Amino acid sequence: MALVFAKRYKALIITLHRRNRRMNKIFTLIITILSITGCGKTFTIPIDQNLLSEEMATVIIFNVSGYDMPPPLEVLVDNKVVGLIKPEAPLKIEVNAGNHDFYVRRPKGSLVIQRKTSKFFNFGKVYYMKVWLERGVFVSSLRIDSANPITHYNTFIHN
């Protein structure tokens, strides 16, 4: 009787030990996933859609990429720096009516190509442009393109 009990007790201990190893692996996996994904948060950023001036065009530039790009990035209009853009704060500027070239200066030491965007603006209107990173196999492009009117956007911000 004692021998049967000892064998069953040993089998129970071995089973619990195996389950414990599986639980440790699962626990480690859960902690790893939580630590990787818990390093940032998605935010909804509101956009002020009001004109800055009736005599000029208002341009709202926003960065939806968030985590993909190192903020802040310099925005240039006609080769002049007009401001910095961060994922959590859109840039709102005025430009004269007419054609203008927009681009975002690439971070120093990066293998990112800057792409210029030319657009014609009318006075008294609000225009929306978004900054995004087009990823390539060997090189990526940093773009600023026209966007549809929006009241807000979502972005992922790294803590």
Secondary structure, 3 states (H helix, E strand, C coil): CHHHHHHHHHHHHHHHHHHHHHHHHHHHHHHHHHHHHCCEEEEEEECCCCCCCCCCEEEEEEECCHHHCCCCEEEEECCEEEEEEECCECEEEEECCEEEEEEECCCCCCCEEECCEEEEECCCCEEEEEEEEECCCCCEEEEEEEECCCCEEEEEEEC
